[in-house]
Every structure is written in structure tokens, then in C-alpha cells.
Amino acid sequence: MTEQRHTLRSEAITATIAAHGAELCSLQNAQGLELLWQAGAAWPRHAPLLFPIVGRLKNDQLQHRGKVYPMTQHGFARDLRFDWAERGPTSCTLTLTDDAATRSRYPFPFRLAVTYSVNKAELQVVLEITNTGDEMLPASMGAHPAFNWPLLPGLAKEAYELTFSSNERSPIRRLKDGLLKAEPEPTPVRGKILSLSEKLFAEDAVILDRPASHSVRYAAARGPSIEIHWEGFRELGIWSKPAGAAFLCIEPWHGLASPLTFDGEFADKPGVMHISPAAKRSLNYRIRIG
């Protein structure tokens, strides 16, 4: 345990969390196999938290009451240092509160608390947004964990698939220059199964903007598996880079990139949560290793 990192342990998994971005940066099974992408050259992150936006805003600008604020893709939380609120052997909590720097980009008071806990072969992540101001708080929140692909060294990427808990028949959404295309596209999911390959991501992320499922299993016929369960999130993004990047991101979101045609008030953007003064919004996801 250091000031910068904290490690949680159960009999089945070990998870390490960094103060920078409150980011999960290691997830190992009982045999010591690393399952999380180790921020290689293809993408320099592990599992960033997306707040107060998910995706991009048009022109990277947030509009609020006639003023324009600079806001880069996925927001600023992933690039800020959180404070340790609690640190124990099986759980820890980190917090981020607004300050002059955040208000220059996002003119709202808030408190974001992130709690990680391990129990047997499961890691739970609870994300709680509190509106500490006196007006409605518009916000989006997303998780962005990147898992090694393949999970078991030596297996082909094409050996892996995603199995959803329900049939996914709805069309998917795609991005153009980081913004949401107007027209949905046919889903590549066949029933509950999404076969994985690099070409799937030739047009950026696969976005389920109305998934029927609340969980998905990532696995091949042998080796470790990962199940992700989510509550409070409305969308799901699945992403990798199409040219040899050895990771797969499975991303529960509450929020989306701005539609190509949207150029209005941030509070009116599709997918934004509206949190009343003094109210809280809690979302969570769980990673179960098999």
C-alpha cells in the first residue's frame, strides 16, 4: 500500500487501484494471471472512469446558459487525483469534489465517490454522484475497463466471444469522428452471441444504446472467463483498436457521445442524468472471474 496505489485481496482475486483517476490498474486471478490491460503503447490506460461526460461533445465544448466550456472526450475525472476516503484489505473508497479547475470546464458543484470491494472471485465498483449545489446537476457516468485479449496467452482473438444474458435484437449505434451517427445499424449480435474479431472495430466502438441485457460473459472455450454485471447504467460500449491492440473494453455507460446534429445545452443532450440538489445517483458494476 502506497499513497498512490492500494491493493485489495480475496482468496480468488487481487485488485490494485490508483489514486490517479481512481482507476483500476491490475486485476489478477488466484493463479496470478493478469487479466487487465497494462496500459501499453496501443492505449495508455487500464480502466478509466468517464465523468462528467461519456464520449465526445461537439467541438469538445460544453454549453451551459449561454457560456461555452472546454470539455475533452470522456471528461476530466480520469485525469485527476482522487482522495482516499477509506482503505482496507478488501475495500477502499476514493472521492473527487469540484474545485476552481473543474468549474472552469464544468460549472457545477459535485462529489464523486468510487468504492471498490472484493468478495471471493468478484470485484464490485460502486459509483456515487452527489449534487452538492442548489441547481439541477446534469452528468453522465461510464466505466471503461480494458481486459487482455486474449485472456490466455497463445489463444487466438477469434476464439473469444461475448455471451449476453438476453437476446440482443436491437440495432447498434456507431460513431463518426467521435460523435454519434444519426442512423442505427444492424446488430452484429446473433441471439445472445457476439463473435469477436479485430474487424468488428474497424468503425470504432459497437454501442448498444438500449441493451436488453444486464450482464455479459467474455470467454473462449478454455482459460479464464470474465462476467460483467451492471446496474444503473443504460448503455453498453464494446471497443478495441482494429489493428492488433491486445485489449477488449466492455463499458457500461449512462450517457453517449453527442449526436452529430446536436449542438445545444449540455443539460438537453441525449443520455444525460439530471440529479436534483442534495440528491445522489448510484451506479455499479461487478467483474466476476471464472
GISULFEN-V975006 format. One record per pair of residues at least 4 apart in sequence whose C-alpha atoms are under 7 Angstrom apart, sorted by sequence separation. I is the first residue (numbers start at 0). J is the second residue. If there is no record, write none. Layout:
# GISULFEN-V975006
i->I j->J
i->I j->J
This chain:
# GISULFEN-V975006
i->0 j->4
i->1 j->5
i->8 j->12
i->9 j->13
i->17 j->21
i->18 j->22
i->27 j->31
i->28 j->32
i->38 j->42
i->39 j->43
i->49 j->53
i->55 j->59
i->56 j->60
i->62 j->66
i->63 j->67
i->70 j->74
i->75 j->79
i->86 j->90
i->87 j->91
i->97 j->101
i->98 j->102
i->99 j->103
i->101 j->105
i->102 j->106
i->117 j->121
i->118 j->122
i->154 j->158
i->174 j->178
i->175 j->179
i->188 j->192
i->189 j->193
i->195 j->199
i->200 j->204
i->240 j->244
i->257 j->261
i->263 j->267
i->264 j->268
i->274 j->278
i->0 j->5
i->8 j->13
i->16 j->21
i->17 j->22
i->27 j->32
i->28 j->33
i->38 j->43
i->56 j->61
i->62 j->67
i->86 j->91
i->97 j->102
i->102 j->107
i->117 j->122
i->149 j->154
i->174 j->179
i->175 j->180
i->188 j->193
i->218 j->223
i->239 j->244
i->266 j->271
i->274 j->279
i->0 j->6
i->7 j->13
i->8 j->14
i->16 j->22
i->17 j->23
i->27 j->33
i->38 j->44
i->61 j->67
i->62 j->68
i->85 j->91
i->86 j->92
i->116 j->122
i->117 j->123
i->130 j->136
i->149 j->155
i->173 j->179
i->174 j->180
i->187 j->193
i->218 j->224
i->274 j->280
i->6 j->13
i->7 j->14
i->16 j->23
i->17 j->24
i->26 j->33
i->27 j->34
i->38 j->45
i->60 j->67
i->61 j->68
i->85 j->92
i->115 j->122
i->116 j->123
i->149 j->156
i->173 j->180
i->217 j->224
i->218 j->225
i->239 j->246
i->6 j->14
i->7 j->15
i->15 j->23
i->16 j->24
i->25 j->33
i->26 j->34
i->37 j->45
i->60 j->68
i->61 j->69
i->84 j->92
i->115 j->123
i->116 j->124
i->148 j->156
i->172 j->180
i->217 j->225
i->239 j->247
i->6 j->15
i->15 j->24
i->26 j->35
i->36 j->45
i->60 j->69
i->61 j->70
i->83 j->92
i->84 j->93
i->115 j->124
i->216 j->225
i->217 j->226
i->238 j->247
i->239 j->248
i->5 j->15
i->6 j->16
i->15 j->25
i->25 j->35
i->35 j->45
i->59 j->69
i->60 j->70
i->83 j->93
i->84 j->94
i->114 j->124
i->115 j->125
i->216 j->226
i->238 j->248
i->4 j->15
i->5 j->16
i->14 j->25
i->15 j->26
i->59 j->70
i->82 j->93
i->83 j->94
i->97 j->108
i->113 j->124
i->114 j->125
i->172 j->183
i->215 j->226
i->216 j->227
i->237 j->248
i->238 j->249
i->257 j->268
i->4 j->16
i->5 j->17
i->14 j->26
i->59 j->71
i->81 j->93
i->82 j->94
i->97 j->109
i->113 j->125
i->114 j->126
i->171 j->183
i->172 j->184
i->214 j->226
i->215 j->227
i->237 j->249
i->4 j->17
i->13 j->26
i->14 j->27
i->81 j->94
i->82 j->95
i->96 j->109
i->97 j->110
i->113 j->126
i->170 j->183
i->171 j->184
i->214 j->227
i->215 j->228
i->236 j->249
i->237 j->250
i->3 j->17
i->4 j->18
i->13 j->27
i->81 j->95
i->96 j->110
i->112 j->126
i->113 j->127
i->170 j->184
i->171 j->185
i->214 j->228
i->236 j->250
i->3 j->18
i->12 j->27
i->13 j->28
i->95 j->110
i->96 j->111
i->112 j->127
i->170 j->185
i->171 j->186
i->213 j->228
i->214 j->229
i->235 j->250
i->236 j->251
i->255 j->270
i->12 j->28
i->55 j->71
i->94 j->110
i->95 j->111
i->111 j->127
i->112 j->128
i->170 j->186
i->213 j->229
i->235 j->251
i->254 j->270
i->11 j->28
i->12 j->29
i->55 j->72
i->94 j->111
i->95 j->112
i->111 j->128
i->169 j->186
i->234 j->251
i->235 j->252
i->253 j->270
i->254 j->271
i->11 j->29
i->54 j->72
i->55 j->73
i->94 j->112
i->110 j->128
i->111 j->129
i->168 j->186
i->234 j->252
i->10 j->29
i->54 j->73
i->93 j->112
i->94 j->113
i->109 j->128
i->110 j->129
i->232 j->251
i->233 j->252
i->234 j->253
i->53 j->73
i->92 j->112
i->93 j->113
i->109 j->129
i->110 j->130
i->232 j->252
i->233 j->253
i->24 j->45
i->52 j->73
i->92 j->113
i->93 j->114
i->109 j->130
i->110 j->131
i->167 j->188
i->232 j->253
i->23 j->45
i->24 j->46
i->52 j->74
i->92 j->114
i->108 j->130
i->109 j->131
i->168 j->190
i->229 j->251
i->23 j->46
i->50 j->73
i->51 j->74
i->91 j->114
i->92 j->115
i->108 j->131
i->109 j->132
i->167 j->190
i->22 j->46
i->49 j->73
i->50 j->74
i->91 j->115
i->108 j->132
i->166 j->190
i->167 j->191
i->209 j->233
i->210 j->234
i->22 j->47
i->49 j->74
i->50 j->75
i->90 j->115
i->91 j->116
i->107 j->132
i->166 j->191
i->209 j->234
i->22 j->48
i->50 j->76
i->90 j->116
i->165 j->191
i->208 j->234
i->20 j->47
i->49 j->76
i->89 j->116
i->90 j->117
i->164 j->191
i->207 j->234
i->208 j->235
i->20 j->48
i->48 j->76
i->49 j->77
i->89 j->117
i->163 j->191
i->207 j->235
i->48 j->77
i->107 j->136
i->162 j->191
i->163 j->192
i->174 j->203
i->206 j->235
i->207 j->236
i->47 j->77
i->162 j->192
i->206 j->236
i->161 j->192
i->162 j->193
i->173 j->204
i->205 j->236
i->206 j->237
i->160 j->192
i->161 j->193
i->173 j->205
i->204 j->236
i->205 j->237
i->160 j->193
i->161 j->194
i->172 j->205
i->173 j->206
i->204 j->237
i->205 j->238
i->70 j->104
i->160 j->194
i->171 j->205
i->172 j->206
i->204 j->238
i->68 j->103
i->69 j->104
i->159 j->194
i->160 j->195
i->171 j->206
i->172 j->207
i->203 j->238
i->68 j->104
i->159 j->195
i->171 j->207
i->172 j->208
i->68 j->105
i->171 j->208
i->157 j->195
i->200 j->238
i->157 j->196
i->200 j->239
i->156 j->196
i->200 j->240
i->201 j->241
i->200 j->241
i->167 j->210
i->198 j->241
i->167 j->211
i->197 j->241
i->166 j->211
i->197 j->242
i->165 j->211
i->165 j->212
i->164 j->212
i->163 j->212
i->164 j->213
i->164 j->214
i->231 j->281
i->232 j->282
i->163 j->214
i->164 j->215
i->231 j->282
i->163 j->215
i->230 j->282
i->231 j->283
i->162 j->215
i->163 j->216
i->230 j->283
i->161 j->215
i->162 j->216
i->229 j->283
i->230 j->284
i->161 j->216
i->162 j->217
i->229 j->284
i->20 j->76
i->161 j->217
i->228 j->284
i->229 j->285
i->20 j->77
i->160 j->217
i->161 j->218
i->227 j->284
i->228 j->285
i->20 j->78
i->159 j->217
i->160 j->218
i->227 j->285
i->228 j->286
i->19 j->78
i->20 j->79
i->159 j->218
i->160 j->219
i->227 j->286
i->19 j->79
i->20 j->80
i->21 j->81
i->159 j->219
i->226 j->286
i->227 j->287
i->19 j->80
i->20 j->81
i->158 j->219
i->225 j->286
i->226 j->287
i->18 j->80
i->19 j->81
i->225 j->287
i->226 j->288
i->18 j->81
i->225 j->288
i->18 j->82
i->224 j->288
i->225 j->289
i->224 j->289
i->223 j->289
i->151 j->222
i->21 j->93
i->151 j->223
i->150 j->223
i->179 j->256
i->181 j->258
i->178 j->256
i->179 j->257
i->180 j->258
i->181 j->259
i->178 j->257
i->179 j->258
i->180 j->259
i->8 j->88
i->9 j->89
i->178 j->258
i->179 j->259
i->7 j->88
i->8 j->89
i->178 j->259
i->7 j->89
i->7 j->90
i->52 j->138
i->53 j->139
i->51 j->138
i->52 j->139
i->53 j->140
i->51 j->139
i->52 j->140
i->53 j->141
i->50 j->139
i->51 j->140
i->50 j->140
i->49 j->140
i->50 j->141
i->49 j->141
i->48 j->141
i->49 j->142
i->48 j->142
i->47 j->142
i->48 j->143
i->47 j->143
i->149 j->245
i->46 j->143
i->47 j->144
i->148 j->245
i->46 j->144
i->147 j->245
i->148 j->246
i->45 j->144
i->46 j->145
i->147 j->246
i->148 j->247
i->45 j->145
i->146 j->246
i->147 j->247
i->145 j->246
i->146 j->247
i->145 j->247
i->146 j->248
i->145 j->248
i->144 j->248
i->145 j->249
i->143 j->248
i->144 j->249
i->143 j->249
i->144 j->250
i->143 j->250
i->9 j->117
i->11 j->119
i->12 j->120
i->142 j->250
i->8 j->117
i->9 j->118
i->10 j->119
i->11 j->120
i->36 j->145
i->141 j->250
i->142 j->251
i->7 j->117
i->9 j->119
i->35 j->145
i->36 j->146
i->141 j->251
i->142 j->252
i->35 j->146
i->36 j->147
i->141 j->252
i->34 j->146
i->35 j->147
i->140 j->252
i->141 j->253
i->34 j->147
i->140 j->253
i->139 j->253
i->140 j->254
i->139 j->254
i->34 j->150
i->55 j->177
i->54 j->177
i->55 j->178
i->137 j->266
i->139 j->271
i->138 j->271
i->139 j->272
i->137 j->271
i->138 j->272
i->137 j->272
i->138 j->273
i->137 j->273
i->136 j->273
i->137 j->274
i->135 j->273
i->136 j->274
i->135 j->274
i->136 j->275
i->135 j->275
i->134 j->275
i->135 j->276
i->134 j->276
i->133 j->276
i->130 j->274
i->132 j->276
i->130 j->275
i->131 j->276
i->130 j->276
i->131 j->277
i->130 j->277
i->129 j->277
i->130 j->278
i->129 j->278
i->130 j->279
i->129 j->279
i->128 j->279
i->129 j->280
i->127 j->279
i->128 j->280
i->127 j->280
i->128 j->281
i->127 j->281
i->126 j->281
i->127 j->282
i->125 j->281
i->126 j->282
i->125 j->282
i->126 j->283
i->125 j->283
i->124 j->283
i->125 j->284
i->124 j->284
i->123 j->284
i->124 j->285
i->123 j->285
i->122 j->285
i->123 j->286
i->121 j->285
i->122 j->286
i->121 j->286
i->122 j->287
i->121 j->287
i->120 j->287
i->121 j->288
i->120 j->288
i->56 j->256
i->57 j->257
i->53 j->254
i->54 j->255
i->55 j->256
i->56 j->257
i->62 j->263
i->63 j->264
i->53 j->255
i->54 j->256
i->55 j->257
i->62 j->264
i->63 j->265
i->41 j->244
i->53 j->256
i->62 j->265
i->61 j->265
i->57 j->262
i->36 j->246
